[in-house]
């Protein structure tokens, strides 16, 4: 798979820069390189959505942090479409 580890391998809940996420293209949001196959795109979407889905991330007690993950999850979904 053509993952970009510096994007896809962040650990734990933290405030992420939404401006940075918004400026990324669809491939960067999914952590893959252009030219990825449909299966790679689907797999990347599943992995990123598990990682950033607000209901699946532990430690989202802070409303600002939860809102941040909701927005990032929306951007990941948009990238998959």
RALIN-V757009 format. One line per field, one symbol per residue. psi: psi as a letter, one per 30 degrees, with the letter a starting at -180 (. if undefined). A space follows every 10 residues. Layout:
BEGIN
psi=???
END
This chain:
BEGIN
psi=lhljefefhk klklkljeee eefkleeeef gllkgkleee eeeeeeeeee egkfffkkgh fkeeeeeeee eeeeeeeeee .
END
